[in-house]
Amino acid sequence: MKSPPFIHGKAIVESGAQIGAGTQVWAFVHVLPGARIGENCNINDHVFIENEVQIGDRVTIKSGVQIWDGITIEDDVFVGPNATFTNDHFPRSKQYLDQYIPTVIGKGASIGANATLLPGIQVGRQAMVGAGAVVTRDVPPNAVVVGNPACIVGYVSAVKKEKLSSKTRLEEIESLSVERARLVEIPRITDLRGDLIFAEYSQHLPFDPKRFFVIHNVPTESVRGEHAHKELHQLLICLQGECSVVLDDGYNRDEIILNQSHVGLHLPPMIWATQYKYSKDAVLLVVASDVYDADDYIRDYDQFLQLVGRGS
């Protein structure tokens, strides 16, 4: 049998607010009539929750947080003390929007103490916003962001592999957690005139390519990829400079630094891949097994998890 919510005697919960079973609302919390709060949440002292607010189950909101109209906090989110949400890009006294810009904090995400989120931000599931970060744009699922403005510095639970060297051979590299992906050694000839790499389709490449594209001149703070393919195979080779690739099969996550032109990364279908931390001189060659097909892309991470059997 579910236990009723606990409302501290010094909390104000207006008539019409919905509070789920097992939720604890502590002293000096004020919840307005239209708010909906799920089950087994913990709402700490001195929290204000406005009308058009939806809070999921098992959410923790620490002291000093104000949650304004238009904000949705999904299940299992942690909101640190004095985190600041906003819902109006140009606020003026006594001027009210007809509709407030929605902000969504995805399942399992964490918002650090004193972080500030601008209106309309989407924080992906399991993402981590560092203490004091100023979030000015969407945060991808599983990303770790810090700073002002916040930028991605890593991905949650990604197994980081050591940086490759010019002498790296594949037998020296630890196998990937994402088992269907693999590193591919590209033949290389080195002499006094420089380096030459080559590949014969049927012998050295994991598939017969039908397309290639090159990514370069990418600002170091930019993120690319953030999608999976239903059928397409890709081979990523960093011809110059370096970039980091995060692989995710829905169960495991690896982060690999591509920085050697004789080592490629084979991405089979149904692997969510993200590239970031491009050096200013990075040149990334992507070889694909088929021509461009927009319908082959999976761009929504929740949909990807559903397709690999990890949706919830």
C-alpha positions as CSV (number, residue, x, y, z in Angstrom):
1,M,0.0,0.0,0.0
2,K,1.4,3.4,-1.0
3,S,2.1,5.9,1.8
4,P,0.5,9.3,1.6
5,P,2.7,12.4,0.9
6,F,4.3,14.1,3.9
7,I,3.6,17.9,4.0
8,H,5.6,19.7,6.7
9,G,3.5,22.0,8.9
10,K,5.4,25.1,7.7
11,A,5.0,24.3,4.0
12,I,2.3,25.8,1.8
13,V,0.6,23.5,-0.7
14,E,-2.2,25.4,-2.4
15,S,-5.5,23.6,-3.1
16,G,-5.4,22.0,-6.5
17,A,-1.7,21.0,-6.4
18,Q,-1.1,17.3,-7.0
19,I,1.4,15.6,-4.7
20,G,2.2,11.9,-5.3
21,A,2.4,9.1,-2.8
22,G,5.5,9.0,-0.6
23,T,6.7,12.5,-1.6
24,Q,8.1,14.6,1.2
25,V,7.6,18.4,1.1
26,W,9.6,20.2,3.8
27,A,9.5,23.5,5.6
28,F,9.0,26.8,3.8
29,V,8.2,25.1,0.5
30,H,5.4,26.9,-1.5
31,V,3.6,24.9,-4.2
32,L,1.0,26.7,-6.4
33,P,-2.4,25.2,-7.4
34,G,-1.6,23.9,-10.9
35,A,1.7,22.1,-10.1
36,R,1.9,18.3,-10.4
37,I,4.6,16.4,-8.4
38,G,5.1,12.7,-8.7
39,E,5.7,9.9,-6.2
40,N,8.6,9.5,-3.8
41,C,10.1,12.9,-4.4
42,N,12.1,14.9,-1.8
43,I,11.4,18.7,-1.9
44,N,13.8,20.4,0.4
45,D,13.3,23.6,2.4
46,H,12.8,27.0,0.7
47,V,11.6,25.7,-2.7
48,F,9.0,27.5,-4.8
49,I,7.0,25.6,-7.4
50,E,4.8,27.6,-9.8
51,N,1.5,26.5,-11.5
52,E,2.5,25.1,-14.9
53,V,5.1,22.7,-13.6
54,Q,5.4,18.9,-13.9
55,I,7.7,16.9,-11.7
56,G,8.1,13.2,-12.2
57,D,8.8,10.4,-9.7
58,R,11.8,10.1,-7.4
59,V,13.0,13.6,-8.0
60,T,15.2,15.4,-5.5
61,I,15.1,19.2,-5.3
62,K,17.5,20.7,-2.9
63,S,17.0,24.0,-1.0
64,G,16.7,27.4,-2.6
65,V,15.3,26.3,-6.0
66,Q,12.5,28.1,-7.8
67,I,10.7,26.1,-10.6
68,W,8.7,28.4,-12.9
69,D,5.8,27.9,-15.3
70,G,6.7,25.9,-18.3
71,I,9.3,23.7,-16.7
72,T,9.1,19.8,-16.8
73,I,11.4,17.7,-14.6
74,E,11.2,14.0,-15.5
75,D,11.8,10.9,-13.3
76,D,14.9,10.4,-11.1
77,V,16.3,13.9,-11.6
78,F,18.5,15.6,-9.0
79,V,18.4,19.4,-8.8
80,G,21.2,20.9,-6.6
81,P,20.9,23.7,-4.1
82,N,20.2,27.2,-5.6
83,A,20.0,26.0,-9.2
84,T,18.3,28.6,-11.2
85,F,15.7,28.0,-13.9
86,T,14.4,30.7,-16.2
87,N,11.4,30.9,-18.6
88,D,11.6,34.4,-20.2
89,H,14.4,35.7,-22.4
90,F,13.5,39.3,-21.8
91,P,11.7,39.6,-18.5
92,R,10.1,43.0,-17.5
93,S,8.3,43.9,-14.3
94,K,4.5,43.5,-14.7
95,Q,4.8,42.1,-18.2
96,Y,3.7,38.5,-18.7
97,L,4.0,36.1,-21.6
98,D,0.9,34.4,-23.0
99,Q,2.8,31.2,-23.0
100,Y,6.1,30.4,-21.3
101,I,9.0,28.8,-23.1
102,P,9.1,25.1,-22.1
103,T,12.2,23.7,-20.5
104,V,12.6,19.9,-20.0
105,I,15.1,18.1,-17.8
106,G,15.3,14.5,-19.0
107,K,15.1,11.3,-17.0
108,G,18.0,10.7,-14.5
109,A,19.8,14.0,-15.2
110,S,21.5,16.0,-12.5
111,I,21.7,19.8,-12.2
112,G,24.6,21.0,-10.0
113,A,24.5,23.6,-7.3
114,N,24.1,27.2,-8.5
115,A,23.8,26.2,-12.2
116,T,21.7,28.5,-14.3
117,L,19.6,27.3,-17.2
118,L,18.3,29.7,-19.9
119,P,14.7,29.4,-21.2
120,G,13.8,26.6,-23.6
121,I,16.7,24.3,-22.7
122,Q,16.4,20.5,-23.2
123,V,18.7,18.6,-20.9
124,G,19.0,15.0,-22.1
125,R,18.5,11.9,-20.0
126,Q,21.3,11.0,-17.6
127,A,23.2,14.3,-18.5
128,M,25.2,16.0,-15.8
129,V,25.3,19.8,-15.5
130,G,28.2,20.9,-13.3
131,A,28.0,23.3,-10.4
132,G,27.8,26.9,-11.4
133,A,27.4,26.1,-15.1
134,V,25.5,28.6,-17.3
135,V,23.6,26.4,-19.8
136,T,22.8,28.4,-23.0
137,R,21.9,25.6,-25.3
138,D,20.5,22.0,-25.2
139,V,22.6,19.3,-23.4
140,P,22.7,16.0,-25.2
141,P,21.9,12.7,-23.4
142,N,24.7,11.5,-21.1
143,A,26.8,14.6,-21.7
144,V,28.8,16.3,-18.9
145,V,28.8,20.1,-19.2
146,V,30.6,22.7,-17.1
147,G,31.6,26.4,-17.4
148,N,30.1,29.7,-18.6
149,P,28.8,29.2,-21.2
150,A,28.5,25.5,-20.5
151,C,30.4,23.1,-22.9
152,I,30.7,19.4,-23.1
153,V,33.8,18.0,-21.3
154,G,32.9,14.3,-21.3
155,Y,30.1,11.7,-21.3
156,V,28.8,9.8,-18.3
157,S,30.1,6.2,-17.9
158,A,32.2,6.3,-21.1
159,V,35.2,4.1,-20.9
160,K,38.1,6.3,-22.1
161,K,40.8,4.6,-24.2
162,E,44.4,5.8,-24.2
163,K,45.4,8.2,-26.9
164,L,46.9,6.4,-29.9
165,S,50.5,7.0,-30.9
166,S,52.2,6.9,-34.3
167,K,53.6,3.5,-33.3
168,T,50.3,2.0,-32.1
169,R,49.3,-1.4,-33.4
170,L,45.9,-2.8,-33.0
171,E,47.0,-5.8,-31.0
172,E,48.2,-3.4,-28.3
173,I,44.8,-1.7,-28.0
174,E,42.3,-2.9,-25.4
175,S,39.1,-4.2,-26.9
176,L,36.1,-1.9,-26.9
177,S,33.1,-2.2,-24.5
178,V,30.9,-1.6,-27.5
179,E,31.7,-4.9,-29.0
180,R,30.2,-4.5,-32.5
181,A,32.5,-1.5,-33.2
182,R,36.1,-2.1,-33.8
183,L,39.3,-0.3,-34.7
184,V,40.8,-1.0,-38.2
185,E,44.4,-0.7,-39.1
186,I,45.0,1.1,-42.4
187,P,48.1,0.1,-44.3
188,R,50.9,2.7,-44.1
189,I,54.1,3.3,-45.9
190,T,56.6,5.7,-44.2
191,D,59.9,6.9,-45.6
192,L,62.0,10.1,-45.8
193,R,59.5,11.6,-48.2
194,G,56.6,11.3,-45.7
195,D,53.7,9.0,-44.9
196,L,51.3,7.3,-47.3
197,I,48.2,5.4,-46.3
198,F,46.0,3.3,-48.7
199,A,43.3,0.7,-48.7
200,E,41.9,-1.8,-51.1
201,Y,38.2,-2.2,-50.7
202,S,37.9,-5.9,-50.6
203,Q,41.1,-6.5,-48.5
204,H,41.5,-3.6,-46.0
205,L,38.1,-2.1,-45.5
206,P,35.3,-3.7,-43.5
207,F,32.7,-2.9,-46.3
208,D,32.6,-1.7,-49.9
209,P,32.1,2.1,-49.7
210,K,29.7,4.1,-51.8
211,R,30.3,7.6,-50.4
212,F,32.7,9.6,-48.4
213,F,32.7,13.0,-46.7
214,V,35.3,15.1,-44.9
215,I,34.7,17.1,-41.7
216,H,37.1,20.0,-41.0
217,N,37.3,23.6,-39.7
218,V,35.1,22.6,-36.8
219,P,35.2,24.9,-33.7
220,T,36.6,23.0,-30.7
221,E,33.4,23.5,-28.7
222,S,31.2,22.0,-31.4
223,V,29.6,18.6,-31.3
224,R,28.8,16.5,-34.4
225,G,27.2,13.2,-35.0
226,E,24.7,12.5,-32.2
227,H,22.8,9.9,-34.1
228,A,22.7,6.3,-35.1
229,H,22.0,4.5,-38.4
230,K,19.6,1.7,-39.1
231,E,21.6,0.0,-41.9
232,L,24.7,2.2,-42.7
233,H,28.2,1.2,-41.9
234,Q,30.8,4.0,-41.5
235,L,34.6,4.1,-41.1
236,L,36.1,7.2,-39.4
237,I,39.7,8.1,-40.0
238,C,41.2,11.3,-38.6
239,L,43.7,12.3,-41.3
240,Q,45.1,15.2,-39.3
241,G,44.8,16.5,-35.8
242,E,42.5,14.7,-33.4
243,C,38.9,14.3,-32.3
244,S,37.1,12.2,-29.7
245,V,34.3,9.8,-30.6
246,V,31.8,8.5,-28.1
247,L,30.2,5.2,-29.0
248,D,27.0,3.9,-27.3
249,D,25.1,0.7,-28.0
250,G,22.5,1.3,-25.4
251,Y,24.3,-0.9,-22.9
252,N,28.0,0.2,-22.9
253,R,29.8,3.4,-23.8
254,D,33.4,4.0,-25.0
255,E,35.3,7.2,-25.8
256,I,38.1,7.0,-28.3
257,I,40.5,9.7,-29.4
258,L,41.2,9.4,-33.1
259,N,44.5,11.0,-33.9
260,Q,46.4,8.6,-36.2
261,S,45.8,8.4,-39.9
262,H,46.6,4.7,-40.0
263,V,43.8,3.7,-37.5
264,G,40.1,3.9,-38.5
265,L,37.0,3.3,-36.4
266,H,34.4,1.0,-37.9
267,L,30.8,2.0,-36.8
268,P,28.3,-0.7,-37.7
269,P,24.5,0.1,-37.7
270,M,22.7,0.8,-34.5
271,I,25.6,2.4,-32.7
272,W,24.9,5.9,-31.3
273,A,28.0,8.0,-32.1
274,T,29.0,11.5,-31.2
275,Q,32.2,13.4,-32.2
276,Y,33.6,16.3,-30.2
277,K,36.8,17.9,-28.9
278,Y,38.0,18.5,-32.4
279,S,41.5,20.1,-32.6
280,K,41.6,23.2,-34.7
281,D,43.5,21.4,-37.4
282,A,41.4,18.2,-37.4
283,V,40.4,16.6,-40.7
284,L,38.1,13.7,-40.3
285,L,37.4,11.4,-43.2
286,V,34.1,9.4,-43.1
287,V,33.7,6.5,-45.5
288,A,30.1,5.2,-45.8
289,S,28.6,1.9,-47.1
290,D,25.8,3.6,-49.0
291,V,24.6,6.9,-50.4
292,Y,22.9,9.5,-48.2
293,D,19.4,8.5,-47.0
294,A,17.7,10.7,-44.4
295,D,15.4,7.8,-43.4
296,D,18.3,5.7,-42.3
297,Y,19.1,8.2,-39.5
298,I,18.0,7.8,-35.9
299,R,18.3,11.3,-34.3
300,D,16.3,10.8,-31.1
301,Y,18.2,9.1,-28.3
302,D,15.0,7.8,-26.6
303,Q,13.9,6.3,-29.9
304,F,17.3,4.7,-30.3
305,L,17.0,3.1,-26.8
306,Q,13.6,1.8,-27.7
307,L,15.0,0.1,-30.9
308,V,17.8,-1.6,-29.0
309,G,15.5,-2.8,-26.3
310,R,16.5,-0.3,-23.5
311,G,13.6,2.1,-23.6
312,S,11.8,3.0,-20.4
